[in-house]
Amino acid sequence: MKKLTLVLLVVLAGCASPTVVQTIKPNDSSLTCPQLQNELAEAERFKKEADAEKGVTGGNVARLLFWPAIVGTHMNANEAISAADNRKVHLTNMMMQQKCELPR
């Protein structure tokens, strides 16, 4: 029984979780306007993926057997959403400084 529990814990710990992006990346200062727009779109994609993880997913339904995994995923999703929002603010500020066209 202990081995089964250990195996289940390892499997559940290995489940995918939302990506938490860096707010400021080392090469940000050298990005051009089109590159900044691409980075902004990528941050939005990470935010949407993290938001989707907060909902009912196949992985979350399977994790009902081990409820702390759901709590951990939800907390990680919130962290990923916050990081993506911070990244978007940083990129938008850089775009304004460089007088880039801002997406609508």
Backbone bond lengths (Angstrom), bond angles and torsions (degrees), N, CA, C in turn:
res aa  C-N    CA-C-N  psi(-1)  N-CA   C-N-CA  omega(-1)  CA-C   N-CA-C  phi
1 M - - - 1.446 - - 1.533 111.05 -
2 K 1.341 116.46 -39.23 1.457 119.90 179.58 1.523 110.93 -64.65
3 K 1.340 115.88 -38.14 1.466 119.39 179.60 1.520 110.52 -66.48
4 L 1.322 116.90 -41.03 1.462 120.92 178.83 1.526 110.10 -62.55
5 T 1.305 116.98 -43.30 1.462 121.07 178.23 1.521 110.58 -62.14
6 L 1.308 116.95 -43.14 1.458 121.26 178.94 1.526 110.85 -62.64
7 V 1.319 116.96 -44.23 1.465 121.29 178.86 1.523 110.03 -61.85
8 L 1.326 117.39 -44.56 1.463 120.70 178.88 1.523 111.46 -61.82
9 L 1.309 117.28 -40.78 1.461 120.65 178.39 1.521 111.51 -63.32
10 V 1.302 116.98 -42.73 1.467 121.15 179.20 1.522 110.49 -64.38
11 V 1.320 117.03 -43.58 1.467 120.97 179.92 1.521 110.21 -63.95
12 L 1.320 117.10 -46.22 1.457 120.13 -179.09 1.518 112.10 -66.66
13 A 1.301 117.51 -35.38 1.461 120.61 178.39 1.518 111.11 -66.84
14 G 1.303 116.82 -26.47 1.455 120.94 -178.95 1.512 114.06 -84.34
15 C 1.327 117.66 -1.27 1.461 120.27 179.86 1.523 109.78 -63.73
16 A 1.311 115.54 146.80 1.459 120.87 -179.07 1.519 110.18 -65.03
17 S 1.308 115.21 144.39 1.453 120.36 175.99 1.519 107.93 -132.41
18 P 1.330 117.49 161.26 1.463 119.99 -177.64 1.529 112.18 -60.50
19 T 1.312 115.37 148.59 1.459 121.68 178.94 1.522 110.11 -78.51
20 V 1.318 116.71 129.57 1.462 122.23 174.88 1.525 106.44 -98.35
21 V 1.337 115.99 110.35 1.462 120.60 -175.92 1.523 110.81 -82.42
22 Q 1.322 115.04 156.18 1.462 120.92 173.99 1.523 107.89 -74.88
23 T 1.318 117.56 139.00 1.462 120.55 177.31 1.518 110.01 -67.14
24 I 1.313 116.39 -46.11 1.466 122.07 -179.84 1.515 107.85 -123.01
25 K 1.321 115.62 124.00 1.461 120.66 177.83 1.526 109.03 -100.23
26 P 1.325 117.38 153.02 1.468 121.23 -175.39 1.533 114.88 -55.55
27 N 1.321 118.08 -34.09 1.470 119.64 -175.34 1.526 113.07 -97.01
28 D 1.312 119.12 9.47 1.467 121.52 -177.19 1.523 112.97 -56.11
29 S 1.307 117.21 -40.54 1.468 120.19 -175.19 1.524 113.02 -65.59
30 S 1.315 117.90 -18.03 1.465 120.40 -178.75 1.532 112.88 -101.40
31 L 1.326 117.67 5.43 1.463 120.33 -177.67 1.527 111.51 -76.47
32 T 1.323 115.45 142.55 1.459 121.86 175.37 1.527 108.96 -84.88
33 C 1.332 116.25 171.87 1.468 120.17 179.68 1.535 112.43 -57.08
34 P 1.343 119.29 -48.39 1.472 118.29 178.29 1.535 112.68 -61.77
35 Q 1.321 116.69 -36.59 1.467 119.77 178.63 1.528 110.85 -67.65
36 L 1.326 116.49 -38.21 1.463 120.20 176.80 1.526 110.45 -63.59
37 Q 1.327 116.51 -40.15 1.467 120.05 178.00 1.527 110.81 -63.80
38 N 1.327 116.80 -39.42 1.471 120.24 177.01 1.528 111.06 -64.41
39 E 1.321 116.78 -42.67 1.466 121.06 178.44 1.532 110.63 -63.38
40 L 1.325 116.16 -38.27 1.461 120.71 178.64 1.528 110.43 -64.83
41 A 1.325 116.42 -42.51 1.470 120.60 177.45 1.527 110.83 -64.25
42 E 1.322 116.67 -38.52 1.462 120.36 179.01 1.535 110.82 -65.90
43 A 1.328 117.07 -40.82 1.467 120.47 177.93 1.526 110.32 -62.55
44 E 1.318 116.76 -39.24 1.471 120.71 177.52 1.527 110.59 -65.13
45 R 1.328 116.76 -38.78 1.469 120.68 178.29 1.530 110.54 -64.08
46 F 1.338 116.82 -43.70 1.466 120.36 177.75 1.528 110.81 -61.29
47 K 1.336 116.07 -38.91 1.462 119.95 179.48 1.529 110.53 -64.02
48 K 1.331 116.76 -45.01 1.470 120.57 179.83 1.523 111.31 -63.77
49 E 1.328 117.04 -40.31 1.467 120.42 178.44 1.527 110.85 -63.78
50 A 1.323 116.42 -41.54 1.465 120.11 179.33 1.521 110.52 -66.32
51 D 1.320 116.50 -39.86 1.459 120.26 178.96 1.527 110.90 -64.21
52 A 1.328 116.26 -37.16 1.465 120.40 178.36 1.528 111.09 -66.07
53 E 1.328 117.30 -32.39 1.468 121.12 179.22 1.521 112.00 -66.81
54 K 1.334 116.77 -24.47 1.459 119.97 179.57 1.523 111.38 -72.81
55 G 1.329 116.59 -22.93 1.456 120.61 -179.74 1.517 111.15 -79.49
56 V 1.311 115.27 -170.46 1.466 120.92 179.17 1.522 108.03 -82.42
57 T 1.326 115.61 113.58 1.462 121.13 177.16 1.515 107.99 -119.00
58 G 1.308 116.05 166.30 1.463 119.88 177.70 1.511 111.62 -57.03
59 G 1.315 115.91 -40.38 1.461 120.34 179.09 1.515 111.70 -65.37
60 N 1.328 116.21 -40.27 1.462 119.00 179.52 1.517 111.81 -68.12
61 V 1.332 117.18 -36.53 1.463 119.95 177.77 1.524 109.43 -63.72
62 A 1.329 116.62 -42.34 1.464 120.21 178.10 1.524 110.99 -65.28
63 R 1.326 116.76 -30.92 1.463 120.90 -178.61 1.525 112.73 -75.40
64 L 1.333 117.51 -7.13 1.461 119.16 177.85 1.520 111.41 -55.85
65 L 1.329 116.24 -28.50 1.457 119.81 177.37 1.523 111.27 -67.71
66 F 1.320 115.52 -23.54 1.462 120.81 179.62 1.527 107.30 -132.21
67 W 1.339 116.22 80.81 1.457 121.74 -171.09 1.525 115.39 -58.25
68 P 1.343 121.78 -29.71 1.469 118.31 177.67 1.534 112.78 -59.75
69 A 1.324 117.21 -26.33 1.469 119.58 178.30 1.523 110.70 -65.79
70 I 1.332 116.86 -36.84 1.467 120.10 178.18 1.524 109.70 -65.64
71 V 1.322 116.44 -43.93 1.464 120.77 178.87 1.527 109.89 -61.24
72 G 1.319 116.65 -44.51 1.462 120.61 178.92 1.515 112.39 -62.22
73 T 1.326 116.86 -42.30 1.463 120.80 178.38 1.520 110.44 -63.50
74 H 1.325 116.76 -42.78 1.464 121.04 -179.56 1.529 110.72 -63.29
75 M 1.332 116.56 -43.35 1.463 120.47 178.85 1.524 110.73 -65.40
76 N 1.338 117.21 -41.31 1.457 120.99 178.43 1.520 110.37 -65.40
77 A 1.329 117.23 -38.12 1.463 120.78 178.73 1.524 110.07 -63.11
78 N 1.320 117.34 -42.69 1.469 120.36 177.90 1.521 111.21 -62.36
79 E 1.319 116.76 -40.83 1.466 121.15 177.91 1.532 110.48 -64.46
80 A 1.327 116.68 -41.50 1.467 121.22 179.92 1.526 111.02 -65.99
81 I 1.327 117.14 -39.77 1.468 121.12 178.66 1.523 110.14 -64.72
82 S 1.315 116.92 -45.06 1.460 121.30 178.88 1.529 111.22 -62.23
83 A 1.326 116.87 -43.16 1.469 121.02 179.09 1.525 111.04 -64.04
84 A 1.330 117.14 -40.77 1.467 120.79 178.73 1.528 110.47 -65.31
85 D 1.328 116.78 -41.23 1.470 120.00 177.22 1.523 111.02 -62.23
86 N 1.327 116.85 -43.59 1.468 120.55 178.43 1.522 111.24 -63.14
87 R 1.319 116.77 -39.28 1.471 121.49 177.62 1.525 109.94 -62.96
88 K 1.323 116.47 -43.46 1.464 120.40 -179.98 1.529 111.42 -62.28
89 V 1.323 117.44 -40.48 1.467 121.04 177.71 1.526 109.90 -63.56
90 H 1.321 116.52 -45.47 1.469 120.93 179.26 1.532 110.55 -59.61
91 L 1.322 116.80 -47.25 1.466 120.60 -178.86 1.528 111.56 -65.70
92 T 1.317 117.12 -39.91 1.467 120.75 178.52 1.524 110.37 -62.91
93 N 1.325 117.14 -41.57 1.470 120.40 176.88 1.523 111.05 -61.67
94 M 1.324 116.37 -42.18 1.468 119.79 178.14 1.528 110.75 -63.88
95 M 1.327 116.26 -40.16 1.464 120.20 179.73 1.528 110.66 -64.35
96 M 1.320 117.27 -38.71 1.470 120.30 178.49 1.525 110.32 -67.33
97 Q 1.334 117.48 -39.46 1.464 121.02 178.45 1.524 111.18 -62.70
98 Q 1.335 115.86 -38.26 1.462 120.53 -178.63 1.528 112.10 -87.77
99 K 1.340 116.35 1.35 1.464 122.36 -179.14 1.531 111.95 59.31
100 C 1.323 115.35 40.18 1.463 121.58 176.65 1.526 109.00 -80.56
101 E 1.311 114.99 157.54 1.465 119.72 174.48 1.527 108.11 -73.51
102 L 1.322 115.47 126.56 1.466 120.38 -179.58 1.523 109.89 -87.32
103 P 1.320 116.84 140.07 1.469 119.74 177.37 1.523 110.07 -67.50
104 R 1.310 115.04 152.84 1.476 119.67 -179.53 1.475 111.40 -95.23
